[in-house]
Every structure is written in structure tokens, then in C-alpha cells.
Amino acid sequence: MGLDATIRAADGQAMGDSRAVESVLATVFPGIRLKRSTYFRRQTIWEALGNYFPGALERLLNRPGVAGHFGDFEGDDFSAQFSFPVGDVRQVDVILYGTTVNARPRFEELARLKGWTVKYD
């Protein structure tokens, strides 16, 4: 079981677009492996019923998926999994494993570089 954490801008505003966030994470966590993934959410019962009406198939095929960045990092006796959306990023979700206290200097570097804060859940 890992330790959940959330990275946010100190002022509660957007942290920047996903490419900028990716760049900062790559600087502070060298060797991080980030990838972009698109997935579709499961339909509600009302959406499924709506698929029987004319034009429903077209609406279904034109519905955008939810895209996100996902990444893994392995550090000194700890590892971390990151996830955040594509576009404007308001938070980065992190799950830490191992000796999680060893991740603290890297999170302090995020605070120094960008003023981002980390909250542990």
C-alpha cells in the first residue's frame, strides 16, 4: 500500500498546462517515464438508453475521451506514480512507495522552483 499525495500550486490556481508540468517534473525527477493515455468512461444508464434514439451513434462516436499523463519514477529507496490531466493542470496526484521520506527533498525542490505544495492524504 502506498502513501497518497497531491501536488498543487500554493495559490490554488492552475499549475500551468500539462507540457509545462511535465517539464518541471522531468527536471525534479530525472528519469521519470511519462506517457499520455486516453480512455473512455463507462456510460450511465440514461446515456445507454439515449443510444437508441436517432443520432445517438454519431454523438457517441464524437464524444471526446478523457486524456491524462501517467508516469513512474524510481528514486533512492522509493518510487512514485504520477497522474495529471492533459491541458490545464490544477493538481498532480502521486502515490509513493518504499521509504517515502526519501522523496521529501524532491518535493522541496518543487516548492523552491515553482512554489508548489504537497499534501499527504
C-alpha positions in Angstrom: 0.0 0.0 0.0 1.3 3.4 -0.9 1.1 6.9 0.5 -1.2 9.2 -1.4 -0.1 12.8 -2.0 -1.4 15.7 -4.1 0.8 18.5 -5.6 -0.9 21.9 -6.1 0.0 25.5 -6.8 0.2 27.3 -3.4 -2.3 29.9 -4.5 -4.8 27.2 -5.6 -4.6 28.3 -9.3 -3.6 26.3 -12.3 -0.1 24.9 -12.3 0.2 25.5 -16.0 -0.5 23.4 -19.0 0.3 19.7 -19.0 3.5 20.2 -21.1 4.9 22.7 -18.6 4.1 20.5 -15.6 5.7 17.5 -17.4 8.8 19.6 -18.0 9.0 20.6 -14.3 8.5 17.0 -13.1 11.2 15.8 -15.6 13.6 18.4 -14.1 13.0 17.5 -10.4 12.5 13.7 -11.1 15.2 13.0 -13.7 14.4 9.7 -15.5 10.7 9.9 -14.9 8.8 7.9 -17.5 5.7 9.9 -18.6 3.2 8.7 -21.1 -0.1 10.0 -22.3 -3.2 7.9 -22.3 -6.8 8.3 -23.5 -9.7 6.3 -22.0 -13.4 6.5 -22.2 -15.6 6.4 -19.1 -18.4 4.0 -18.7 -21.9 5.2 -19.8 -24.7 5.9 -17.3 -27.9 4.0 -17.8 -29.5 7.2 -19.2 -26.8 7.6 -21.8 -27.1 3.9 -22.8 -30.9 4.4 -23.2 -30.2 7.5 -25.2 -28.2 5.5 -27.7 -31.5 4.1 -29.1 -32.6 7.5 -30.4 -31.7 8.9 -33.8 -28.2 10.5 -34.0 -27.1 8.7 -30.8 -24.4 6.7 -32.5 -23.0 9.9 -34.0 -23.0 11.6 -30.6 -21.3 8.6 -29.1 -18.5 8.5 -31.7 -17.9 12.2 -31.5 -17.6 12.2 -27.7 -14.1 13.1 -26.6 -12.3 10.8 -24.3 -10.5 11.7 -21.1 -6.8 12.1 -21.6 -4.2 12.1 -19.0 -0.5 11.9 -18.3 0.8 9.0 -16.2 4.3 8.4 -15.0 6.6 6.3 -12.9 9.8 7.4 -11.1 12.2 5.3 -9.1 14.5 7.1 -6.6 16.6 6.3 -3.6 14.6 3.5 -1.9 11.3 5.0 -3.0 9.2 5.0 -6.1 6.3 7.3 -7.2 3.4 7.1 -9.6 2.2 10.4 -11.0 -1.0 11.3 -12.8 -2.5 14.5 -14.1 -4.8 15.7 -16.9 -3.9 16.9 -20.4 -4.5 20.7 -20.7 -4.7 23.0 -17.7 -3.4 21.2 -14.6 -4.8 22.1 -11.2 -3.2 19.2 -9.3 -0.9 16.2 -9.8 -1.8 13.0 -8.0 1.1 11.0 -6.6 1.3 7.6 -4.9 4.6 7.0 -3.1 6.0 3.6 -2.2 9.0 2.5 -0.2 10.9 4.8 2.1 8.7 7.8 1.3 10.6 10.2 3.5 13.4 10.0 0.8 11.1 11.8 -1.6 10.9 14.9 0.6 14.0 16.7 -1.0 12.5 16.4 -4.4 9.1 17.8 -3.3 11.0 20.6 -1.5 12.7 21.3 -4.9 9.2 21.6 -6.5 8.4 24.2 -3.8 11.6 26.1 -4.4 11.3 26.1 -8.2 7.5 26.7 -8.7 6.0 27.3 -5.2 4.0 24.1 -5.5 2.9 22.5 -2.2 2.4 18.8 -1.4 -0.4 17.5 0.8 -0.2 13.9 2.0 -3.5 12.1 2.4 
